[in-house]
Amino acid sequence: MNILVCIKQVPDTTEIKIDPVKHTLIREGVPSIVNPFDACALEMAVRLKEKEGGKVIVISMGPAQAKNALKECLAVGADQAFLVTDRAFGGSDTLATSYILSCAIKKVAELEGGFDAIFCGKQAIDGDTAQVGPEIAEHLGLPQVTYALEAELTDDGLTILKECEDANQKIAVSLPCLVTFTKPSFDPRYPTIKRKLAANRAEIPVLGEDAFP
């Protein structure tokens, strides 16, 4: 099963301070991490790969420093990573971001042979909009399930355990599909020293505006 995971590098919110004048986040000097919900999506993708076979590819849109987050993903089980970056993409809102990512996903699918599913975190902790994942699904014309806790491959597609307000639900969805994940009962794994060293040496291909039609 081939899975693409969208991840975002975000400031560590435990270290965030607010500008008292502008009332915006002060990002300077704040350490960056892989968005925690995206890390949960990646963990589920790697678990499915270990059980069913296939590969996991991660993609991120952001500045050049986001390569560090992608290398963290390689260190915990992703097989390949792509960075989407270009000055033309600066200041994108959620709709523009989702469109750019959908174009990048199509390009990566051409290079890597397509995907059975796209996994995303339910939202990024620096924006909390929960819009980009569902918007990507709309751009690509894919069925989607949000707020997933777990995913299991079946003969007909995926069975998703979805978090709801009063009780969890099991939902079947056909492939290809997009699923956004929230925090499950298990924690994402830590990298091994061997994988971390290999990830640090990995080359991250970059997709800019000229890579898209």
C-alpha positions in Angstrom: 0.0 0.0 0.0 1.5 3.3 -1.1 0.7 6.3 1.1 1.5 10.0 0.8 1.6 11.9 4.0 1.4 15.7 4.1 3.4 17.3 6.9 4.1 20.8 8.1 6.9 22.2 10.1 5.5 24.4 12.9 6.8 26.4 15.8 6.8 24.5 19.1 3.7 26.0 20.8 5.1 25.3 24.3 7.8 28.0 23.5 5.5 30.5 21.8 5.1 34.1 22.9 2.8 36.8 21.6 3.9 40.2 20.3 2.2 42.6 22.7 1.8 45.3 20.0 1.0 43.3 16.9 -0.7 40.4 18.7 1.0 37.9 16.4 3.2 34.9 17.1 6.8 35.6 17.8 8.6 32.9 15.7 12.2 34.2 16.0 14.2 31.9 18.2 11.4 29.4 18.6 12.3 25.8 17.9 10.4 24.1 15.0 8.9 20.6 15.1 6.8 18.3 12.9 3.1 19.2 13.4 2.0 16.7 16.1 -1.2 15.6 14.2 0.9 15.1 11.1 3.2 12.9 13.1 0.2 10.8 14.1 -0.8 10.5 10.4 2.8 9.4 9.6 2.8 6.8 12.4 -0.4 5.3 11.0 1.0 5.2 7.5 4.2 3.5 8.6 2.2 0.9 10.6 0.2 0.1 7.5 3.3 -0.1 5.4 4.9 -2.6 7.9 1.7 -4.7 7.9 0.7 -4.5 4.2 3.9 -3.6 2.4 4.3 -0.6 0.0 6.0 2.7 0.7 5.4 6.0 2.5 6.3 9.3 0.9 6.1 12.6 2.8 5.6 16.0 1.3 5.8 19.5 2.9 5.2 23.0 1.7 7.4 25.6 3.4 10.8 27.3 3.5 14.1 25.5 2.9 14.4 24.8 6.7 11.4 22.5 6.4 13.9 19.9 5.1 14.8 19.3 8.7 11.2 18.2 9.4 11.2 16.0 6.4 14.4 14.3 7.5 12.7 13.7 10.9 10.0 11.8 9.0 12.5 9.8 7.1 14.1 8.8 10.4 10.9 7.3 11.7 9.9 5.2 8.7 9.1 7.3 5.6 10.8 6.1 2.4 11.1 9.3 0.4 10.4 13.1 1.0 9.7 16.1 -1.2 9.8 19.8 -0.3 7.5 22.2 -2.1 9.0 25.7 -1.9 9.1 28.8 -4.0 9.1 32.5 -3.3 5.9 32.7 -5.3 4.2 30.5 -2.7 4.9 32.9 0.2 1.8 34.2 2.1 -0.5 31.5 0.8 -3.8 31.1 2.6 -5.3 27.7 3.2 -7.0 27.6 -0.2 -3.9 28.5 -2.1 -1.8 26.1 0.1 -4.2 23.2 -0.6 -4.2 23.9 -4.3 -0.4 24.1 -4.5 -0.1 20.8 -2.5 -2.7 19.1 -4.7 -0.6 20.1 -7.8 2.6 18.8 -6.0 0.9 15.6 -5.1 0.0 15.0 -8.8 3.6 15.6 -9.7 4.9 13.3 -7.1 2.4 10.6 -8.2 3.8 10.9 -11.7 7.3 10.4 -10.3 6.5 7.6 -7.8 3.7 5.7 -9.5 0.6 6.9 -7.7 -0.8 6.5 -4.2 -3.5 4.4 -2.6 -4.2 7.0 0.1 -3.2 10.5 1.3 -2.9 11.0 5.1 -2.8 14.4 6.8 -3.0 15.7 10.4 -6.5 17.0 11.2 -5.0 20.5 11.6 -1.7 22.4 12.2 -1.2 23.7 15.7 0.0 27.1 14.5 -3.2 27.8 12.5 -5.9 25.4 13.8 -8.0 25.8 10.7 -8.4 22.1 9.8 -9.1 23.2 6.2 -6.1 22.2 4.1 -6.6 18.4 4.2 -10.3 18.5 3.2 -9.5 21.1 0.5 -6.8 18.9 -1.0 -9.4 16.1 -1.2 -11.7 18.4 -3.0 -9.0 19.6 -5.5 -8.2 15.9 -6.2 -11.7 14.7 -6.3 -11.1 12.1 -3.5 -13.5 10.7 -0.9 -12.4 11.9 2.6 -12.7 11.0 6.2 -11.7 13.4 9.0 -10.7 13.0 12.6 -9.5 9.5 12.2 -7.9 7.6 15.1 -6.9 4.4 13.2 -7.0 3.0 9.7 -7.1 -0.7 8.6 -6.8 -2.0 5.1 -9.6 -4.3 3.9 -10.5 -5.9 0.6 -12.7 -2.9 -0.3 -10.5 -0.1 0.9 -9.9 1.3 4.4 -11.9 1.0 7.6 -11.5 4.2 9.6 -12.1 4.5 13.3 -13.3 8.1 13.5 -13.4 10.3 16.6 -16.9 11.8 17.2 -18.3 13.9 20.0 -20.3 11.2 21.8 -18.8 8.0 20.5 -16.3 6.7 17.9 -17.5 5.5 14.5 -16.2 2.9 12.1 -16.4 4.2 8.5 -15.5 2.3 5.3 -13.9 4.4 2.5 -12.8 3.2 -1.0 -9.3 3.8 -2.4 -7.8 6.2 -3.3 -8.9 8.5 -0.5 -7.7 11.2 1.9 -7.8 10.8 5.6 -7.0 13.3 8.3 -5.8 12.0 11.7 -6.2 13.2 15.3 -4.3 11.9 18.3 -4.8 8.1 18.7 -4.2 6.0 21.8 -0.6 5.3 20.8 2.4 7.7 20.4 4.5 8.2 17.3 7.7 6.2 17.4 11.2 7.5 18.0 13.9 7.2 15.4 16.7 4.7 15.7 20.2 5.9 15.5 20.8 4.1 12.2 17.7 5.6 10.5 18.5 9.1 11.9 22.0 8.9 10.4 20.6 7.8 7.1 18.0 10.5 7.1 20.6 13.2 7.8 22.4 12.1 4.6 19.3 12.0 2.5 18.8 14.4 -0.4 15.4 16.0 -0.4 14.1 16.9 -3.9 12.6 20.3 -4.2 9.5 21.2 -6.2 9.0 24.9 -7.2 6.6 26.8 -9.3 8.3 25.6 -12.5 7.5 21.9 -11.6 3.8 22.4 -12.1 1.9 22.9 -15.3 
